[in-house]
């Protein structure tokens, strides 16, 4: 299985782990997280991330890891990119709950496939659900005298 690590501005990484534990308690137990504090030096973050990856390697005989970060170009992402080689360690930014849940469901797949599935989960999980509030109608519309054809007119 590919190791999963979430690196994000505090407290997002911990919050995402809690959301993962809510839906997938067994899988979330193996999810490593690193909350980056405002005062943390990039070098210290890199050391912590290296330790997390080394610990996660114990779960993965192939030593592959997918690092999920919050914002491209920010410190968590920049540090993670230093450790990514594109073959055994990949970084995907823009982490959200759908991305994480998708990754947890497919953690047994090869790293390349897992990264693609995580990205698809993030993209498919962001939707415009409703542009306007649903309209409630009076159930008598269309039944009063003078309404067209005396039939019910329902909005859709």
C-alpha positions in Angstrom: 0.0 0.0 0.0 1.1 3.5 -0.7 1.7 5.7 2.3 -0.5 8.8 2.6 0.7 12.0 4.3 -1.2 15.3 4.6 0.9 18.4 5.1 -1.1 21.6 5.6 -1.3 24.9 7.5 -2.4 24.2 11.0 -5.0 22.9 12.0 -6.1 21.6 8.5 -4.0 18.4 8.4 -5.3 17.3 11.8 -8.9 18.3 10.9 -8.7 16.2 7.7 -7.4 13.3 9.6 -10.4 13.6 11.9 -12.7 13.7 8.9 -11.0 10.6 7.5 -11.4 8.8 10.9 -15.1 9.6 10.9 -15.6 7.8 7.6 -12.7 5.3 7.4 -11.4 4.6 11.0 -9.1 1.7 10.0 -7.5 3.6 7.1 -7.2 6.9 9.0 -5.1 5.2 11.6 -2.3 4.9 9.0 -2.7 8.4 7.7 0.2 10.6 8.7 -0.3 14.3 9.2 1.8 17.4 9.7 0.3 20.7 10.8 2.6 23.5 9.7 2.6 26.3 12.3 3.2 30.0 11.3 6.5 30.1 13.2 7.9 26.8 11.8 11.1 27.1 9.8 11.0 25.3 6.4 14.1 23.2 7.4 12.4 22.0 10.5 9.2 21.1 8.5 11.4 19.2 6.1 13.0 17.2 8.9 9.5 16.4 10.4 8.3 15.3 6.9 11.3 13.1 6.3 10.6 11.4 9.7 6.9 10.9 8.7 7.9 9.4 5.4 10.4 7.1 7.0 7.7 5.9 9.5 5.2 5.5 6.7 7.7 3.4 4.8 7.3 0.7 7.4 3.7 0.2 6.0 4.8 0.2 2.4 7.3 -2.5 1.2 7.7 -0.5 -2.0 8.4 2.7 0.0 5.9 4.8 -2.1 4.2 7.8 -0.6 1.6 10.3 -1.7 1.8 13.7 0.0 -1.4 15.8 0.0 -0.9 19.5 0.6 -3.3 22.4 0.9 -2.0 25.2 -1.3 0.5 25.1 -4.2 3.3 27.5 -3.7 2.9 27.8 0.1 5.4 26.4 2.6 3.8 22.9 3.1 3.8 22.4 -0.7 7.3 23.8 -1.2 8.8 21.6 1.4 7.0 18.5 0.1 8.2 19.2 -3.4 11.8 19.0 -2.2 11.2 15.4 -1.1 9.2 14.3 -4.1 11.0 12.5 -6.8 8.0 11.7 -9.0 8.7 8.0 -8.9 8.3 6.9 -5.2 7.0 10.2 -3.7 4.4 12.4 -5.4 2.8 15.6 -4.2 -0.8 16.6 -5.0 -2.0 20.0 -3.8 -5.4 21.4 -3.1 -6.3 18.7 -0.6 -10.0 18.5 0.4 -12.2 15.9 2.0 -13.3 14.2 -1.3 -9.6 14.0 -2.4 -8.6 12.4 0.9 -11.5 10.0 1.0 -10.8 8.9 -2.5 -7.2 8.4 -1.7 -8.0 6.3 1.3 -10.3 4.1 -0.7 -7.6 3.4 -3.3 -4.5 3.3 -1.2 -3.7 -0.2 -2.4 -3.2 1.0 -6.0 0.2 2.0 -7.5 1.3 5.6 -6.7 0.7 7.0 -10.2 -2.9 5.6 -10.2 -3.5 6.8 -6.6 -2.4 10.3 -7.4 -4.8 10.4 -10.4 -7.7 9.1 -8.3 -7.0 11.6 -5.6 -7.0 14.4 -8.1 -10.3 13.1 -9.6 -11.8 12.9 -6.2 -11.0 16.5 -5.5 -12.3 17.7 -8.9 -15.5 15.6 -8.7 -16.1 16.7 -5.1 -16.4 20.4 -5.9 -19.8 21.2 -7.3 -22.3 24.0 -7.6 -25.2 22.4 -5.9 -27.9 25.1 -6.4 -27.7 28.5 -8.0 -30.8 29.6 -6.3 -32.9 28.6 -3.3 -35.7 26.1 -4.2 -39.0 27.8 -4.6 -42.0 26.6 -2.6 -45.3 26.9 -4.3 -48.8 27.2 -3.0 -50.4 23.8 -3.6 -53.5 25.6 -5.0 -51.8 27.1 -8.0 -53.6 26.1 -11.1 -56.8 25.3 -9.4 -58.2 28.8 -8.9 -60.6 30.3 -11.4 -58.8 32.2 -14.1 -55.7 30.0 -14.0 -54.7 28.7 -17.5 -56.7 25.7 -18.3 -57.6 25.2 -14.7 -54.6 22.8 -14.4 -51.8 22.7 -11.9 -48.7 24.6 -12.9 -45.5 23.3 -11.2 -42.2 25.0 -11.4 -39.1 22.9 -12.0 
